[in-house]
Each structure stands twice: as C-alpha cells, then as structure tokens.
Amino acid sequence: MLFLTGSAKRFVQVKPDSNNMAGRSGEFDLIARHFAPIAQKSKAALSLMDDAAVLSVPDGQELVITVDALVADVHFRSQDAPADIARKVMRVNLSDIAAMGAYPLGVVLTAGYNRDLSEDWIAEFANGLGQDCDAFNAPLLGGDTVGTPGPTFFSLTAFGAVPIGRALRRDAAKPGDLIAVTGTLGDGALGLKVLQGDLNSLDHEDAAFLTSRYWVPQPRLEIGRKCVAANRRYAAMDISDGLAGDCRKICAASNVGMTFDQERIPLSKAARNAVQNDPALWNAVFCGGDDYELLICADPNEIKGLGDDVAIIGEVTNRSGQVDLIGMDKKMAELAKGGFDHFGY
C-alpha cells in the first residue's frame, strides 16, 4: 500500500532551491502534503503508514479488480490541466468497474512524474483525484510515487464489489439479443480533434462540450449496477477504444456477430452538428475511442427495461465474428475494426 518505501524510490535530487519536483524535500513529504489527506478518509488505507492497505469485502460480495496505465501524450495530453488528467486516470478505471456491474471500494495509484513538473502541478493533480475519490466513494488506499526523466505516467488499480456470481461478462450475449449503449458516442474522439485543431467548424458551445467529454469521462456505474440488480442475463463491457473494435471483444467471447444501425447511434447535439458538416467524421464516432460508455447485450425485454438511459443500436446475430452496419442509405456493409490500437505506432 505504501506510496513509497526505501531509498531506492527517492527522487534524484537537484538544486535545493529548484522549483521543479526533483528539488523538493522528498517523496515522503510530497505524499504527506498532497495525498495522505485524501487517504485519511478511508480506514482501509491505515493513513498510508503501513506496508499495505487492509480492505474488507462485504458479505455475499466478490472482489472486482481492474488496472489501466495512462502515459502522457499517448492517453492524455501533457498540456492538459492536472486536475482533468487526474479525473481521467480515475474514471477510465471506474468505467471498467461499471462494466462488471460492481461498485467501487477504493483505488491504488502508481504515479511516475516527470522530474521537471512543479509541485504546484502535483498539488492540482491530487486535488482533482481527491474530488473524484469523494464523488464516486472510491477512497485512495495507497500506491507508489517515482520521479522519471521520461514522460509522466499513471497506473491506477481500482477495486470494486459485486454480488457473488453476478458480475456482468462479455461471454453472455446470444443471437437475438438487442444491443444498447449508454450516453452518446464519439464525443471524446471529436473533442480530441477540437483540441488538435482538426475540427474548427463548430461553434464555441459545441467545441466546449466535446472537449469536456474528452477530458472528463462519465463512468456509468448506476447502469451497470442496475443490470446486476435485475438478476437477468446481460453481456457488457465499456467502450474505450471505439465501438467498431470493442464490440468484437463481446463477439469473440460469446461466439456471435452483431449488426448495428447507423441511424440509431446516439449522438450529442455537438457530435451531430460535426458529422452533418463533415460525414467523414462518422469514422471518429465508430473508431475514435475515449467514449467510456457501456455496450450492453440482452434479451429485448431486459434491454428495454433499462429505461431511457440507454439507446438500442442493433442486434446480436449468429454470424460469429461478423460485424455489419446498416448505413444511412439502408445498405448493409461490414463495419471495419479501426478502433484505437495501443500498439499501432
């Protein structure tokens, strides 16, 4: 659980009066100032004074564990606000917890800060992290902190709980199921295009909405838990790398195919304005990633029972591995994978 332990994990020191992180008084003091106050809110963290956290799993529940690594200028922009980066680090993991139908128990953070970062930057990051720990009732339990000459990176492990045997799985889809998604798709990918200067046709309101969706994902914890509470068969996962690629993970696990209806893909007002101005941007909607919405497959009655928070966009088929799209012209074509590939450099 310790954020740091032993001399091997100390920062390389530079000039004592330097304003950068490496010149501060050391990791212990850094953690005490900015992260220990967050951990004080959880008894399991033991005030970050011991070698590990002690986490109890509620009776009748089993543990759900997920971890994601985020690297500067790969998964987030290094010039973005530190508090927004912290929220993204937190929420992409909580999205995985939501996809299993679990609720958060706590998180452990490993942070590698570029040595040129200021302590003010770290303080803002910690503030954003602490706000999300409170907002999602996911206390900070511990972790590790190092300085690095390379890019800043974070690896956050999230712990959740779900009733025994009831976690949502990718292998539960069956032919004839309806396919639904939460929220709207494409906002994060289009928001990144705005920030990169590749989408200048939108008005200020639409541009601001899309960039906020890129910076601050919304994990759909309530919908995941609603599926579990219904105690019916659901297949689910979160859409992080783009619908076109991620849907194939359910197809592979369940040995099924899928057909989507482009006309039924839920778009925000801002995304709809963008694709109306440039239909080529549909590729970002399907393949761009950074949605962090849930993709859910279930019997038609069960999908419809989830309410207005989800939109039905297609149907599960028996054509294993085949993913088709009914276009706006009502013609059917295969939906190319094209999702975000972490190794596609």
N, C-alpha and C positions, 0 to 999 in steps of 0.2 A: 504493500500500500504506500510505502514512503515515496514522496516526490523526489527524494534524493538521499543517497547514503554513501558515505565513504569518499575519500579524496579523489578517487578515480572519476567521480562525476562532477568535480568542481570545474567552473569555467577557467579558461586560461586568462590570467589577469593582464591588464594593460595599464596605462597610466592611471593612478589613483583618482585623479580629478576628471577623468574622461566622462562624457555624458552618455556613452553607449553602455549596453548591458554588461559587457565583459568587465567593465571597470567598477561595477558596483561591489557591495560588500560580500557578495557570495550568494549561492543558491538558497542556503538556509534562510537568510534574511529576506531574500526575494519572495520565497514561498510564504514566510511568516507574514509579510506585509500584504500580499495580494491574494493568496489562495487559501491559507488557513482560515481566514474569516468565513469563506464560503463553506468549508468543511465543518465548521463549528455547528452547523445546523443539523448534522447527522451524527447520532451516537455511533453508528457503524464505522465512521471514519476515525474514531478514537483521537480526535484533534490532530491528526497527522503526526502523532508522537510515537507510533509503533511501526513494526515492520510490515504489517498488513492490516487491512480492514477486516472486520468481523460482520458478515452480512447474514441475516436470518431470512429464510424463505418461508412465507406464510403457509400454514397448514393447508393441505389439499392443492398446493400450487407446485409447479416445477419451474426451474430456472431457465430463462432465455438469455443468451449471451451473443452479442454481435460486436464487431470491431471494424472501423474504417480508418484508413490513413489518408490524409489530405496534405498535398505538397504545394507550396507557393508556386504560382504561375502554371500549375497543372490542374489543380482542383479549385483553386481560388486565386484571385488577382492580388499580388503582393501590395498593390497600392490601395486596396480597399480598406475601409475603416476597420480597425482591430476588433471592435465590438461586433460588427457584422460577420467577420471571419469566425469569431468565437461561436456565434449563433449557428452559422452553417456547420461548423465542426460538430456541434451538439445535435443539430436537428437531422442531419443525414443519418446519424445512428439511431435516433429516436424513430425515424421513418422505418427502419428495419424492425424495431421493436413493435411498431404499429402493424407491420405486415404479418407478424406472427400472432396478432390479436392480444398481445401482452400489454402490461402497464409497467412503467419504469420503476426500478428500485434504486438505481444510482449509477454513477459513471466514474470511470478512472481515466485520467488524461496523461498521455505522454506528449511532451512538448519539446521540440528542438528549435530554439530561437536562433536566428542568425545573429552573430555577435555584434553586428552594427546596429541592432534595434535598441531604441532607448527604453528606459524603464517606464516612461510615460506610455509607450506603446503597449507594454505588457500590462500595465495597470488598466488601460482601456479594454484590452482583451479579457482580463479577469473580470472586469465589471460586466461585460456582455455575457460571459459564461455564467456568472453568478445570477444574473437576472433570469436566464433560461433555466438554471437549476431550480430556482424558485417557481417559475411559471409552469414547469412540467413536473414539479415534485420529484425531481431526479437529482438527489444530492451528490455533491462531489465527494468521493470516497478516498481518493488518493491518486497516485500516479508517479511520474518521473519528469524531471526537467534537465535539459542539457543545452549547452551552447554549441553552435556549429558554424564553421566557416561557409557552409553550403546554404541552400535555400531553407527557409523556415518550414517546418513540417509539424503536423499533429497526428496523433493516433489516439482515438478515443474508444474505449470499450464501454458499452452500455449493458447493464443488467436489468432484466425485466422478469415478471412472473406471469404465469398463465395457468388456469386450472389443468390438472394432470390429464394428459391425453387429448387436450382440446386446442392445441396450438394450430394456427392456420398453416397449411402446407401447400407447396407447389404441385404436388402429385395427386391432388384430389379432383381435378377437372375431368368432366365426362362429356362425350358428344351430346349435343342438345342443350348444354348449359348456355345461359346468356353470359356475356362478358360486359363488365361495367368498370368504370373508373371514377375515382373521387375528383372533385375540383375541376380544374381546366388544364389542358395540356399545351406545351410549347412556350409557356411564359418565360421560364428560366432561360431556355436557349435563345429566345428572341431578346430577352433582357441583356444577355451577354453580347449579342450583336449590337445592341444600342451602345453599350459601354465601349465596344471596339470601334465604334464609328461606322459600322456597316449598315446601319438602319436609321437613316436621317429623315425619312418621310413622315414620321409620326409627330403628333403634337406633343407638347410638354407633358400633359396629363398621362397619355398612353405610355410615353417613354419612361416616366417616373414609376408607373405601375409595374411595367415589365422588369425594370432594373431592381425594384424592391423584391419581386418574386425570385430573381436570380440570387440576390444577396441573402434573403431570409426565407428559406423553405418552410412549409407548414406541415409537420408530421401529422398524419390522420389517425391519431391514437383512438379517438372516440369511435370511428367507424370500424377499426379493427376489433375493438372490444365488443362492439355491437354484434359483429359476426359471431364471436365466441359465445356471447350471452344467448344467442338464438339456438345454440347447440344443434346446428344443422351442418351439412357438408358444404364447405367453401374451400376453394383454392385461391390463394392470394400471394402477392408479392408487391414490393414497391418498385416504382418506375424511376430508376436513377440514370440509366444510360440511354433512354429513348424507348418509346413503345415498340418500335419496329424490331429492335434487337431483344429487349427484355421479354416480350411476350413469348419468344421461342424457348425461354427457360421453363415456363409452365408447359409448353408443348412437349419439350423433351422429357420432363419429369412425369407427365401424365400420359404420354404417348398419344397425343391428339394434335389436331390442327386448329386453325382459327380463321374466321372471316370477319373483317371489320367493314363498317360503313362510314366512309369519309364524312358524309353529311351529318352523322350523329356524333362526331368527335367534338367534345365540349371545348369551346374557345372563350377566353375572356374577351371583353369588348376591344381591348388593346390588341390582342393577337388577331382577332377577326379583321380589324382595320388594317393590320400589317399584311395579312395574306390576301385581302382584297386588293391592296395596292400592288402586291407582287406575289402572284400564286406560287412562284418558286420557293417561297418561304414555308410552304407546307412541308418541305423536306426537314426543316428545323423542328416543326411540330412533331413529326413522326420519329425523327432520328437524333434530335439535338441533345437530349438528356437534361438533367437538372430539374426534372418535374417533381420528384419525391411525392407523387400521388400513388394511390393503391390501385392495382389491377386485380379485379375480383371475378371469379367464375363460380357459378352456382346454378342450381335448378331455377327456372324462371320465377316461380313463386317466391323463392328465397331472395333472389336479387331484387325483385320489386318490393319486397318487404323492408329493404334497407332505407327506403324513403327518398326524398328529393336531394339528398346529399351526394347521390351517385347518378351517373348517366350511363345508360345501356348503349354500347357502341358496336356490338357484334355477337357472334355465336361460335361456340366450340363445335368443331367438326371431327369426323373420324379419319380425316386425311392427315395421318401422322406427319408432323413437321411442316406441313404446308400452311403458309400464312398468306391470305388473299385480302385484297382491298377492293371494295365496290366504290368506284370513284364518283365524283360529282356528275359525270355523264352516264352513270349507272352501268358502266362497263367494268368487268372484273379483271384484275391483274394481280400478279404476285407482289406482295409488299416486300421490297428489298430490306435486308437486315439494317445496314447503315447506322447502327447505334454507336454510341461513344465507345471506343476501344482503348483501354488504358495502355495497351502496348502498341498502338498504332502510330508510332512516331516515325 
